[in-house]
Amino acid sequence: MKLESRSASENTMHIKRATTEKLREIFSKYATQQLNGEPHMTSEDFVRSFLGQSYNEESTNLVAGIADTSKDGLISFAEFQAFEGLLCTPDALYKTAFQLFDRNGNGSVTYSEFVDVFKKTDLHAKIPFKLDGPFIQLYFGKDRRRVINYVEFSQFLHDFHEECAMEAFRLKDTSGSGFISALDFQDIMVNVKKHLLTSEVRDNLIAVTEGHKVSFPYFMAFNSLLNNMELIKRVYLNATSGNRLEPITKDELLHSAQTMSQITPLEIDILFQLTGVIHQSGRIVYTDLSNIAPEHYIKNITHRLAEIRAVESPADRSFVIQMLESTYRFTLGSVAGAVGATAVYPIDLVKTRMQNQRTGSFIGEVAYRNSWDCCKKVIRHEGVLGLYRGLVPQLMGVAPEKAIKLTVNDLVRDKLTDKQGNIPTWGEVLAGGCAGASQVIFTNPLEIVKIRLQVAGEIAGGAKVRALSVVRELGLFGLYKGARACLLRDVPFSAIYFPMYAHTKAVFADDEGYNHPLTLLAAGAIAGIPAASLVTPADVIKTRLQVVARTGQTTYTGVMDAVRKIMAEEGPRAFWKGTVARVFRSSPQFGVTLVTYELLQRMLYVDFGGSRPAGSDVAKAKISLERVNPDHIGGYQAALPMLNGIETKFGLSLPRFKRQGS
């Protein structure tokens, strides 16, 4: 079952409204005018001081007019609070745009109001649209006296921008041949349809046409394709049964499109031409679609603690930057590993004691009947803190262990990932295996110390065992006893775990490719089940080699010796001892570790120009509503993205200027 799967329209996070008291406090902070004894905001107070936007004077008055419904040039607290409420509504983007054009605040837009605002936009300066032409007459009437309400205006905005593009084509096609040059095509797209262009598309507008003339059908299909990229993503997911990593051909995508949508063959042709000139590949995967999809407004709030851009572009990634990136990942991995280990340490202690328990005929009565019995006896004889015996050395080891594992896996994946952001399955397995091997140098010494502390409580009246005394007793080479068994366990574990985590996370992602923290936790826990259970025999062998055998217990000289003796004395079932405890420990531990690791990267965001975790909220398909200004509370968290949405969705950008000391 797919978790958190929603349609694009449902994938909006509802913003909780701010309290009246807090809003009034913030309003008073920015209001500089008094009217009838009450504080009011001027246009500059609202736009430049509160919103922090550098619009020019005309644009500032227009933007302030969205909140100033009384149109008296001042914003009262009631208006300020009303606009905050509007920003919390599902159709806030269209309502904000409507209030921008509703210049007299009467709930409808007239022809003169539309023209007044449109003439102030950058789009009007770039394309001399016929404001008295047949298209305008269809909406405002032949005499242009008809007024349109909010619902009709929403449709008008959508249709108007398409008409602007067609008008631009007609102006470039001076001969009326139905064709324009490749340079004219580029000029229209950059000036009129800029909001639909990612950097990859913008840089390849000439290349995709191969320098040939562009026909009107091609022009319309190109724009339709970019407008419908979210639908194209669904067509792709339909063709791959939800698998975002499966490459598909043009024919496969076309077949899927004809069974579920109105995407035309020409649009599919253009899609493959576009991805072809960018990536030189005859197949596409989901990331190809995300890379060329325009940044549509989606309400997804992320509270980041820090955001740093270390490089301007991936081309600036020097060796030092890559080392800093590894250090960044290592640090976050250390914290994540410590959190995960602490959460499941009692289960780990029970697992170790169960695995160390001999059940051969020479041993006598067993100490624990099962894992639950072991847990109860530890609490009864050693107290609740007995479940955390050996935690300190475990944390000292698990921090570098998990950190090096996560860092090496990310590093190798980066090296094996192509320009489209795809990595082959063998590359995922290799990256995981390298991660497992790299951790043994950190893990083995701490594992021995941890295990000997964990089993020390089993001997009644025995001398207290300390970590330092274990280190002195074993020496340097003794600390690496059982290292081969560690490799036998950790390499296949990571080779299984990391690829399965990546694929499970992709399945659990929503329709926009975004992973909610709960889906990250679920993916991490599910991936841990096969990884932990399948390598249990190696874990049993490692435990037997690292624990000091007591009087009467069998001793082992190496991996093969342990295999032979365990098989002879206890049978094949002994190799699966502690499987349940191991799964219950490793599965949630890695789930907690991975969700902590990825959430830390979201909250402490540093852009080193490398890859980011898939499904993160920094994906191009989403515009995060980051609370840069702590005073942007409640609905005002969406204020800036809403203004950006008017520009990116409708192409209606208003002139700005750089403030100089004002």
ZAMARGU-4260 file (C-alpha; in steps of 0.2 Angstrom, whole numbers, plus 5000, padded with zeros to 4 digits):
<rodrens>
0) 5000/5000/5000 | 5007/5017/4996 | 5008/5029/5010 | 5005/5047/5009 | 4999/5046/4991
5) 4989/5061/4986 | 4984/5070/4971 | 4992/5087/4967 | 4977/5097/4973 | 4977/5087/4989
10) 4995/5088/4992 | 4994/5105/5001 | 4998/5107/5019 | 4985/5117/5028 | 4993/5132/5037
15) 4987/5135/5055 | 4980/5152/5058 | 4990/5164/5070 | 4981/5170/5085 | 4974/5187/5086
20) 4985/5192/5100 | 5001/5187/5091 | 4995/5195/5075 | 4991/5212/5083 | 5008/5212/5092
25) 5017/5210/5075 | 5006/5222/5066 | 5010/5235/5079 | 5028/5232/5076 | 5027/5237/5058
30) 5013/5250/5058 | 5019/5268/5057 | 5003/5278/5054 | 4989/5282/5066 | 4971/5285/5060
35) 4957/5288/5073 | 4969/5282/5087 | 4972/5266/5079 | 4989/5260/5071 | 4989/5257/5052
40) 5002/5251/5040 | 5006/5261/5024 | 5010/5252/5008 | 5029/5253/5011 | 5026/5247/5029
45) 5018/5231/5022 | 5027/5228/5007 | 5045/5233/5010 | 5046/5232/5029 | 5035/5217/5033
50) 5036/5207/5017 | 5054/5213/5014 | 5051/5215/4995 | 5060/5227/4984 | 5046/5232/4972
55) 5047/5249/4964 | 5034/5263/4970 | 5020/5258/4958 | 5022/5239/4961 | 5023/5242/4980
60) 5006/5251/4980 | 4998/5237/4969 | 5004/5223/4980 | 4999/5233/4996 | 4982/5234/4988
65) 4979/5216/4989 | 4977/5217/5008 | 4970/5235/5007 | 4952/5230/5003 | 4946/5247/5008
70) 4957/5255/4995 | 4961/5270/5006 | 4980/5268/5005 | 4982/5261/5023 | 4980/5244/5030
75) 4971/5242/5046 | 4973/5228/5058 | 4956/5220/5052 | 4963/5220/5034 | 4979/5213/5040
80) 4971/5199/5049 | 4959/5196/5035 | 4973/5194/5022 | 4981/5182/5034 | 4965/5171/5034
85) 4964/5172/5015 | 4982/5165/5014 | 4977/5150/5023 | 4963/5145/5011 | 4966/5131/4998
90) 4964/5143/4983 | 4974/5157/4991 | 4985/5159/4975 | 4970/5163/4964 | 4962/5174/4977
95) 4978/5184/4979 | 4979/5187/4961 | 4961/5192/4960 | 4963/5205/4974 | 4978/5212/4965
100) 4967/5216/4950 | 4951/5220/4960 | 4957/5238/4961 | 4941/5246/4969 | 4938/5231/4981
105) 4920/5227/4975 | 4923/5209/4972 | 4924/5210/4953 | 4936/5215/4939 | 4932/5227/4926
110) 4941/5229/4909 | 4949/5246/4915 | 4956/5238/4931 | 4964/5223/4921 | 4972/5235/4909
115) 4978/5246/4923 | 4987/5232/4932 | 4993/5223/4916 | 5001/5238/4909 | 5012/5239/4924
120) 5019/5221/4922 | 5035/5216/4914 | 5025/5205/4902 | 5016/5220/4894 | 5033/5228/4891
125) 5039/5213/4881 | 5024/5209/4871 | 5012/5222/4864 | 4996/5213/4867 | 4980/5219/4858
130) 4970/5224/4873 | 4955/5228/4862 | 4956/5212/4852 | 4944/5198/4850 | 4951/5188/4865
135) 4947/5202/4877 | 4930/5205/4870 | 4926/5186/4873 | 4928/5190/4892 | 4924/5208/4894
140) 4911/5210/4880 | 4912/5219/4863 | 4910/5236/4872 | 4922/5230/4886 | 4909/5235/4899
145) 4906/5217/4906 | 4913/5214/4923 | 4920/5196/4928 | 4919/5188/4945 | 4932/5178/4955
150) 4928/5161/4947 | 4928/5168/4929 | 4944/5178/4932 | 4953/5163/4938 | 4949/5155/4921
155) 4953/5171/4912 | 4971/5172/4920 | 4974/5154/4913 | 4968/5158/4896 | 4976/5175/4894
160) 4994/5169/4896 | 4991/5156/4882 | 4984/5170/4871 | 4999/5181/4875 | 5010/5167/4868
165) 5000/5165/4852 | 5000/5184/4850 | 5019/5184/4851 | 5020/5170/4838 | 5009/5180/4826
170) 5020/5195/4828 | 5036/5185/4824 | 5027/5176/4810 | 5027/5192/4799 | 5024/5182/4783
175) 5010/5172/4789 | 5018/5156/4785 | 5015/5147/4801 | 5033/5146/4805 | 5046/5156/4815
180) 5064/5155/4817 | 5073/5145/4831 | 5080/5162/4838 | 5062/5169/4838 | 5056/5154/4847
185) 5069/5156/4860 | 5065/5175/4861 | 5047/5171/4864 | 5050/5157/4877 | 5063/5168/4887
190) 5052/5184/4887 | 5034/5177/4888 | 5036/5160/4895 | 5050/5162/4906 | 5041/5155/4921
195) 5040/5138/4913 | 5058/5137/4910 | 5071/5128/4921 | 5089/5132/4917 | 5091/5115/4908
200) 5076/5119/4896 | 5081/5137/4894 | 5099/5133/4889 | 5093/5120/4876 | 5079/5130/4867
205) 5090/5131/4851 | 5097/5114/4852 | 5080/5105/4854 | 5074/5113/4837 | 5091/5108/4829
210) 5091/5126/4822 | 5076/5123/4811 | 5061/5134/4809 | 5047/5131/4822 | 5029/5128/4817
215) 5014/5134/4826 | 5009/5116/4831 | 5026/5113/4838 | 5026/5129/4847 | 5009/5125/4855
220) 5014/5107/4859 | 5030/5113/4867 | 5021/5125/4879 | 5007/5112/4882 | 5020/5100/4887
225) 5028/5112/4900 | 5011/5116/4907 | 5007/5098/4909 | 5023/5091/4916 | 5014/5086/4932
230) 5002/5076/4921 | 5017/5068/4912 | 5024/5063/4929 | 5008/5053/4932 | 5008/5046/4915
235) 5026/5040/4918 | 5021/5032/4935 | 5007/5023/4927 | 5018/5016/4914 | 5031/5010/4928
240) 5018/5005/4941 | 5024/5018/4953 | 5043/5014/4950 | 5052/5031/4949 | 5069/5022/4944
245) 5063/5012/4929 | 5069/5019/4912 | 5055/5019/4899 | 5055/5021/4880 | 5045/5033/4870
250) 5033/5020/4864 | 5030/5014/4882 | 5026/5032/4888 | 5015/5035/4873 | 5005/5019/4876
255) 5002/5025/4894 | 4998/5043/4889 | 4984/5036/4877 | 4976/5025/4890 | 4975/5039/4903
260) 4976/5057/4896 | 4976/5068/4882 | 4994/5070/4880 | 4998/5071/4861 | 5011/5061/4851
265) 5019/5077/4847 | 5021/5082/4865 | 5029/5065/4868 | 5041/5068/4854 | 5046/5085/4861
270) 5049/5077/4878 | 5061/5064/4872 | 5070/5077/4861 | 5072/5089/4876 | 5078/5075/4887
275) 5089/5069/4873 | 5098/5085/4870 | 5101/5087/4889 | 5106/5069/4894 | 5109/5060/4877
280) 5098/5045/4882 | 5084/5036/4873 | 5075/5032/4889 | 5068/5043/4903 | 5066/5041/4921
285) 5056/5051/4934 | 5071/5063/4938 | 5072/5068/4920 | 5054/5074/4921 | 5058/5083/4938
290) 5073/5092/4930 | 5063/5100/4916 | 5047/5103/4925 | 5043/5121/4929 | 5043/5126/4948
295) 5024/5126/4951 | 5018/5133/4968 | 5015/5119/4981 | 5011/5123/4999 | 5025/5113/5008
300) 5031/5121/5024 | 5048/5117/5030 | 5056/5126/5045 | 5074/5126/5042 | 5086/5130/5056
305) 5100/5135/5044 | 5102/5137/5025 | 5120/5139/5017 | 5125/5139/4999 | 5143/5133/4999
310) 5145/5134/4979 | 5135/5144/4966 | 5134/5128/4954 | 5140/5110/4954 | 5154/5116/4942
315) 5162/5125/4957 | 5164/5109/4968 | 5182/5109/4972 | 5191/5095/4982 | 5190/5105/4997
320) 5171/5107/4995 | 5169/5089/4993 | 5179/5086/5009 | 5168/5098/5018 | 5153/5089/5011
325) 5159/5073/5018 | 5163/5081/5035 | 5145/5088/5035 | 5137/5071/5031 | 5149/5063/5044
330) 5143/5075/5058 | 5125/5073/5054 | 5127/5054/5053 | 5135/5053/5070 | 5121/5062/5078
335) 5108/5051/5069 | 5118/5035/5074 | 5118/5040/5092 | 5099/5043/5092 | 5095/5027/5083
340) 5107/5017/5095 | 5100/5024/5111 | 5082/5021/5105 | 5084/5002/5103 | 5099/4998/5115
345) 5089/4987/5127 | 5084/4976/5112 | 5102/4975/5107 | 5107/4969/5124 | 5094/4955/5124
350) 5099/4950/5107 | 5117/4948/5112 | 5113/4938/5128 | 5102/4926/5118 | 5115/4923/5105
355) 5129/4920/5117 | 5118/4907/5126 | 5124/4889/5123 | 5111/4876/5121 | 5122/4860/5118
360) 5121/4845/5129 | 5137/4849/5138 | 5131/4866/5145 | 5116/4861/5156 | 5101/4872/5160
365) 5099/4888/5149 | 5098/4905/5157 | 5084/4912/5146 | 5069/4903/5138 | 5066/4917/5126
370) 5070/4936/5122 | 5055/4941/5133 | 5061/4930/5148 | 5079/4937/5146 | 5072/4955/5147
375) 5062/4952/5163 | 5077/4943/5171 | 5089/4957/5167 | 5077/4970/5175 | 5074/4959/5190
380) 5092/4955/5194 | 5101/4971/5187 | 5087/4984/5187 | 5081/4994/5172 | 5098/5002/5170
385) 5104/4985/5167 | 5096/4986/5149 | 5108/5000/5145 | 5124/4991/5151 | 5138/4995/5139
390) 5128/5010/5131 | 5143/5023/5133 | 5155/5013/5123 | 5141/5008/5111 | 5138/5027/5108
395) 5156/5031/5106 | 5157/5017/5093 | 5140/5019/5084 | 5143/5038/5081 | 5158/5035/5069
400) 5151/5018/5064 | 5134/5025/5057 | 5143/5041/5051 | 5156/5032/5041 | 5143/5020/5034
405) 5131/5034/5029 | 5145/5045/5022 | 5153/5031/5012 | 5137/5025/5005 | 5132/5043/5000
410) 5150/5046/4993 | 5150/5030/4982 | 5133/5033/4976 | 5138/5051/4971 | 5152/5044/4961
415) 5141/5030/4952 | 5127/5042/4948 | 5125/5048/4931 | 5121/5066/4925 | 5102/5062/4925
420) 5103/5057/4944 | 5101/5038/4940 | 5112/5024/4948 | 5111/5006/4942 | 5106/4993/4954
425) 5124/4985/4955 | 5130/5003/4959 | 5118/5004/4974 | 5124/4986/4980 | 5142/4991/4978
430) 5139/5008/4987 | 5131/4998/5002 | 5144/4985/5002 | 5158/4998/5003 | 5149/5007/5017
435) 5148/4990/5027 | 5166/4986/5024 | 5172/5004/5029 | 5163/5003/5046 | 5172/4988/5052
440) 5188/4997/5057 | 5178/5008/5069 | 5165/4995/5074 | 5175/4979/5079 | 5185/4986/5094
445) 5169/4994/5101 | 5158/4978/5097 | 5170/4967/5108 | 5170/4980/5122 | 5151/4982/5121
450) 5148/4963/5120 | 5159/4959/5135 | 5150/4972/5146 | 5133/4966/5140 | 5136/4948/5146
455) 5146/4953/5162 | 5130/4954/5171 | 5126/4936/5168 | 5139/4930/5181 | 5132/4932/5198
460) 5144/4940/5211 | 5157/4941/5197 | 5170/4955/5197 | 5164/4972/5189 | 5170/4973/5171
465) 5175/4990/5165 | 5178/4995/5147 | 5196/5001/5150 | 5201/4984/5158 | 5194/4975/5143
470) 5204/4985/5131 | 5220/4982/5141 | 5217/4964/5142 | 5214/4962/5123 | 5227/4973/5116
475) 5227/4981/5099 | 5226/4965/5089 | 5214/4957/5101 | 5201/4971/5098 | 5200/4965/5080
480) 5196/4948/5085 | 5181/4942/5074 | 5184/4955/5061 | 5182/4943/5047 | 5165/4938/5054
485) 5161/4957/5056 | 5165/4959/5037 | 5154/4944/5034 | 5140/4952/5042 | 5141/4971/5039
490) 5145/4970/5020 | 5130/4960/5015 | 5119/4969/5027 | 5123/4986/5020 | 5123/4979/5002
495) 5105/4973/5005 | 5099/4988/5016 | 5104/5004/5007 | 5097/4999/4990 | 5081/4992/4998
500) 5079/5008/5008 | 5081/5019/4992 | 5068/5009/4982 | 5056/5007/4997 | 5057/5026/5000
505) 5053/5029/4982 | 5038/5019/4983 | 5032/5028/4998 | 5035/5045/4991 | 5019/5055/4987
510) 5014/5060/4969 | 5027/5074/4969 | 5041/5063/4974 | 5041/5070/4992 | 5044/5059/5007
515) 5035/5063/5024 | 5046/5059/5039 | 5034/5044/5043 | 5037/5037/5026 | 5056/5039/5029
520) 5054/5030/5045 | 5043/5016/5038 | 5056/5014/5023 | 5070/5013/5035 | 5062/5000/5046
525) 5055/4989/5032 | 5072/4989/5023 | 5080/4983/5039 | 5070/4967/5040 | 5078/4957/5026
530) 5095/4965/5029 | 5095/4960/5048 | 5088/4943/5047 | 5098/4936/5032 | 5115/4940/5040
535) 5110/4933/5057 | 5122/4918/5055 | 5137/4929/5053 | 5131/4939/5068 | 5130/4923/5079
540) 5148/4918/5073 | 5155/4936/5077 | 5147/4936/5094 | 5154/4918/5099 | 5171/4924/5093
545) 5171/4940/5103 | 5164/4934/5119 | 5175/4926/5132 | 5170/4907/5134 | 5166/4902/5152
550) 5171/4886/5160 | 5164/4871/5151 | 5159/4882/5136 | 5166/4878/5118 | 5180/4890/5112
555) 5183/4894/5094 | 5199/4898/5084 | 5191/4906/5069 | 5176/4908/5058 | 5176/4890/5050
560) 5180/4882/5067 | 5165/4891/5074 | 5154/4886/5060 | 5159/4867/5062 | 5158/4867/5081
565) 5141/4876/5082 | 5134/4865/5068 | 5140/4849/5077 | 5135/4854/5095 | 5119/4864/5093
570) 5113/4861/5075 | 5109/4873/5061 | 5095/4882/5071 | 5109/4889/5082 | 5114/4900/5068
575) 5097/4909/5068 | 5097/4913/5087 | 5092/4930/5091 | 5085/4933/5074 | 5069/4940/5080
580) 5078/4951/5093 | 5090/4957/5079 | 5076/4962/5067 | 5067/4971/5081 | 5083/4980/5085
585) 5091/4983/5068 | 5075/4987/5059 | 5069/5002/5070 | 5087/5007/5074 | 5090/5010/5055
590) 5073/5018/5053 | 5076/5030/5067 | 5094/5033/5061 | 5089/5036/5043 | 5075/5048/5047
595) 5085/5058/5059 | 5099/5059/5046 | 5088/5065/5032 | 5078/5077/5043 | 5094/5085/5049
600) 5099/5088/5031 | 5083/5096/5028 | 5084/5107/5043 | 5102/5111/5042 | 5103/5113/5024
605) 5120/5116/5016 | 5121/5116/4997 | 5138/5109/4992 | 5133/5107/4974 | 5131/5088/4976
610) 5117/5076/4977 | 5103/5078/4990 | 5093/5064/4998 | 5079/5059/4986 | 5062/5064/4992
615) 5068/5079/5002 | 5058/5095/5003 | 5072/5104/4993 | 5067/5095/4977 | 5064/5106/4962
620) 5046/5102/4961 | 5042/5111/4977 | 5044/5128/4983 | 5047/5128/5001 | 5038/5141/5012
625) 5054/5145/5023 | 5051/5157/5037 | 5065/5169/5034 | 5056/5182/5044 | 5051/5175/5061
630) 5036/5188/5060 | 5029/5179/5045 | 5017/5168/5056 | 5001/5159/5052 | 4995/5163/5034
635) 5009/5175/5032 | 5021/5160/5030 | 5013/5159/5013 | 5014/5177/5008 | 5030/5177/4999
640) 5028/5161/4990 | 5011/5167/4985 | 5018/5183/4977 | 5031/5172/4968 | 5017/5160/4963
645) 5008/5175/4954 | 5024/5177/4944 | 5029/5158/4941 | 5011/5152/4937 | 5004/5167/4928
650) 5019/5175/4922 | 5014/5192/4929 | 5029/5199/4937 | 5029/5217/4943 | 5044/5228/4942
655) 5057/5229/4956 | 5072/5239/4961 | 5086/5237/4972 | 5085/5246/4988 | 5099/5258/4992
660) 5099/5262/5011 | 5080/5263/5011
</rodrens>
